[in-house]
Amino acid sequence: MISATVGVTFVFWVSTRKTFKNNIKRLSLKWKYLIYLAYQICAILGASVLIAFVEKTVIPAIGWELLLKYSYIAAKIIVTPFTLALNFVVMKILVEKV
């Protein structure tokens, strides 16, 4: 929990300062951080559920022996691009639109 909080905090501060240019100040940075932290808690829980679903349902349906042997890693690889894209979109909306 501590490492996740440190990671989320670092990403938020770097993103709001360096990555996104148009930082609209409708909400204070403190509120944006709290919203992003709450989103990340939900996103981590959701990704964990999705990884478990892919590992237990999708990968066995494919049936490749190599995938079955490394099903958790394969599930993580399948889910990660979606979580990365969603994280980018949420941060962009939070920083530039709200």
PLY file of the C-alpha trace (Angstrom):
ply
format ascii 1.0
element vertex 98
property float x
property float y
property float z
element edge 97
property int vertex1
property int vertex2
end_header
0.00 0.00 0.00
2.80 2.39 0.84
4.70 1.75 -2.39
1.51 2.11 -4.46
0.71 5.42 -2.76
4.24 6.69 -3.36
4.03 5.61 -7.01
0.63 7.23 -7.57
1.80 10.43 -5.87
4.94 10.61 -7.99
3.04 10.02 -11.23
0.46 12.66 -10.31
2.99 15.36 -9.48
5.19 14.68 -12.49
2.17 14.53 -14.81
0.67 17.75 -13.56
3.99 19.58 -13.79
5.68 18.14 -16.89
3.47 15.99 -19.10
0.29 17.99 -19.53
0.61 21.62 -20.57
-2.82 23.18 -20.02
-3.41 22.88 -16.29
-6.84 24.41 -15.81
-7.46 25.41 -12.20
-11.17 24.68 -11.74
-10.32 22.33 -8.90
-7.39 22.78 -6.58
-4.40 20.50 -7.07
-5.19 18.91 -3.69
-8.68 17.85 -4.86
-7.34 16.61 -8.17
-4.79 14.51 -6.29
-7.47 13.03 -4.01
-9.67 12.21 -7.02
-6.71 10.60 -8.80
-5.79 8.60 -5.69
-9.38 7.32 -5.36
-9.40 6.47 -9.07
-6.13 4.54 -8.73
-7.50 2.49 -5.82
-10.49 1.52 -7.96
-8.31 0.93 -11.04
-5.92 -1.36 -9.16
-8.80 -3.37 -7.73
-10.51 -3.53 -11.12
-7.34 -4.56 -12.93
-6.72 -7.26 -10.33
-10.20 -8.68 -10.87
-9.77 -8.50 -14.64
-6.37 -10.24 -14.47
-7.87 -13.02 -12.36
-10.75 -13.39 -14.83
-8.41 -13.56 -17.82
-6.15 -16.02 -16.01
-8.95 -18.36 -14.95
-11.31 -18.07 -17.94
-9.79 -16.65 -21.12
-6.36 -18.29 -21.07
-7.66 -21.82 -20.37
-10.12 -21.35 -23.26
-7.20 -20.60 -25.59
-5.50 -23.76 -24.38
-1.90 -23.09 -25.39
0.40 -25.00 -23.07
2.89 -22.14 -22.73
0.12 -19.69 -21.84
-1.31 -22.14 -19.32
2.09 -22.54 -17.67
2.51 -18.77 -17.31
-1.15 -17.81 -17.13
-0.79 -15.04 -14.54
2.00 -13.33 -16.47
0.08 -13.69 -19.74
-3.04 -12.23 -18.12
-1.02 -9.28 -16.82
0.44 -8.68 -20.29
-3.04 -8.77 -21.83
-4.58 -6.34 -19.29
-1.69 -3.85 -18.96
-2.16 -1.94 -22.27
-5.77 -1.21 -21.35
-4.85 0.05 -17.88
-2.06 2.24 -19.28
-4.40 3.83 -21.81
-7.13 4.38 -19.23
-4.65 5.93 -16.78
-3.48 8.36 -19.47
-7.02 9.36 -20.39
-8.09 9.87 -16.77
-5.01 11.96 -15.97
-5.48 14.04 -19.13
-9.12 14.75 -18.28
-8.32 15.48 -14.65
-5.43 17.84 -15.38
-6.56 19.54 -18.57
-10.37 19.52 -18.37
-11.35 19.70 -14.69
0 1
1 2
2 3
3 4
4 5
5 6
6 7
7 8
8 9
9 10
10 11
11 12
12 13
13 14
14 15
15 16
16 17
17 18
18 19
19 20
20 21
21 22
22 23
23 24
24 25
25 26
26 27
27 28
28 29
29 30
30 31
31 32
32 33
33 34
34 35
35 36
36 37
37 38
38 39
39 40
40 41
41 42
42 43
43 44
44 45
45 46
46 47
47 48
48 49
49 50
50 51
51 52
52 53
53 54
54 55
55 56
56 57
57 58
58 59
59 60
60 61
61 62
62 63
63 64
64 65
65 66
66 67
67 68
68 69
69 70
70 71
71 72
72 73
73 74
74 75
75 76
76 77
77 78
78 79
79 80
80 81
81 82
82 83
83 84
84 85
85 86
86 87
87 88
88 89
89 90
90 91
91 92
92 93
93 94
94 95
95 96
96 97
